[in-house]
Amino acid sequence: MARYAYERLSDRSAEALRREGARVFAHAASMQLFELGPLANEFGGVDFEAVRAAIGSRLHLVPRLRQKLRLIPIERYPVWVDDADFNLGYHLRHTSLPRPGRFSQLESMAARIMAQRLDRSRPLWEAWVVEGLEGGRFALLLKTHHCMVEDEAADLLQVLLSPDPEAPNPAAPPFEPRPQPSARELVEEEVLRQARLPRRVVERLRAAQREPERLRHELLQRAREAAEALGYAFRPPVATPLNGRVGPHRRFRGVAFDLAAARAIRQATRTTLHDIILAVVAGAVRRFLEERLVSPAALDFRVSTPVGRARRAEGGRVTEWVVDLPVWEKDPLLRLERIRKLTRKLAGSSRAIRAADLMGEGGWFGTRLLALGARALASHTPVNMTVTNAPGSQVPLYFAGARMLETWGVAPLREDLGLSVAVMSYDGRLFFGLNADFDLLPDVDRFASGLTASFSELERNALPGGHG
């Protein structure tokens, strides 16, 4: 039995690390706003030590948070090892907004924080506590490299948030890091692993023979996906003001909508919430292009969006859809109907499941789905934008007794995409988080306004007496 412990990264996670650079970051991020509640200190700020104690008491529930990367010598393949020098004080940061502490100031601070690359010599996450927000609130900004989030693994917020405001901090066991392998042991283990690969291939083939129908479906599905990807590669999207070489700096904007209104539109049009989100984005893109004096007529505008797959098909993984948004369509209802037909076709071919089926009403899965979505979208499929939908709880949740009020997602940009849209739902509202390149989209506020106008237009047309 080995006296040391380590875990290889998945091929997808290793590829994400390889692609990351000074301009393109492979971390997903989120920003939650809370009431101060029991976390208020005597000066009206945040009791940072209480926050630290609450987070520290749950780290053992997510072991990856105390692991860091090492590379196998010669092969240079990354593996996870326990960080014997783990220091929570490095990962947990404390800052404050200048007065008056408006949300726009928080957006600017969030953009700067999200544009900083994570230190690869330490566990790949950071949590920022931001106080000074007007209205007796504070924010928690969480950055997590999406190679840390596997399909079934919890994330930090998932174990921090509870529907019970009186939930106690669990007694955390002491952290006892497992010994790391030496460079020689890593090489020896890798040689043995490579030698075992042929036997594993035979075992998988035998298992597949016992389930021929499943094997046939998966082979057909992968062939279909490969053909679609090849087709998009030969038909690249047209250039738009939303596309170009991104730089290292970011802008962030948030727009919120009433979830009840979106559900009413869904019921009236017999579509899905994901269809409505895509239709609202399509309307905003149309307006933005027109303001930039670009005609959307006959424009091939594609978005990449992650969806969950049926567990039997792909182990419950999140996969990528490419959707041609009908930004050329003037009528908002026809736009929505065209999107509905496209997504139904995609759902039928890839055995997709509703994102809502991945969670319970009282749990928090939003940030984990956001990170999984970021992993799925870290591809070279030629698109104009990414749109991630990560549903969350519809009952109030609490962090150390402080009620969560809002939640915003920040999906990473790709090399040539100047804007990504991350949508999170929580407690009766839809939160659209816009992560934009600083130079490509100095007018990201206009896109945010376009989202509001697009949602209102769809509501007016879909609902009798809709007022928007």
Buried (B, 14 or more C-beta within 10 A) or exposed (E): EEEBBBEBBEEBBBBBBEBBEEBBBBBBBBBBBBBBBBBBEEEEBBBBEBBBEBBBBBBBBBBBBBBBBBBBEEEEBBBBBBBEEBEBEEBBBBEBBEEEBBBEBBBBBBBEBBBEBBEBEBBBBBBBBBBBBEEEBBBBBBBBBBBBBBBEBBBBBBBBBBBEBEBEEEEEEEBEBBBBBEEEBBBEBBEEEEEEEEEEEEEEEEEBEEEEEEBEBBEEBEEEBEEBBEEBEEEEBEEBBBBBEBBBEBBBBBBBBEBEBBBBBBEBBEBBBBBBBBBBBBBBBBBBBEBEEBEBEEBBBBBBBBBBBBEEBBEBBBBBBBBBBBBBBEEBBEBBBBBBEBBBEBBEBBBBBEBBEBBEEBBBBBBBBBBBBBBBBBBEBBBBBBBBBBBBBBEBBBBBBBBBBBBBBBBBBBEBBBBBBBBBBBBEBBBBBBBBBBBBBEBBBBBBBBBBBBBBBBBEBBBEEBEE
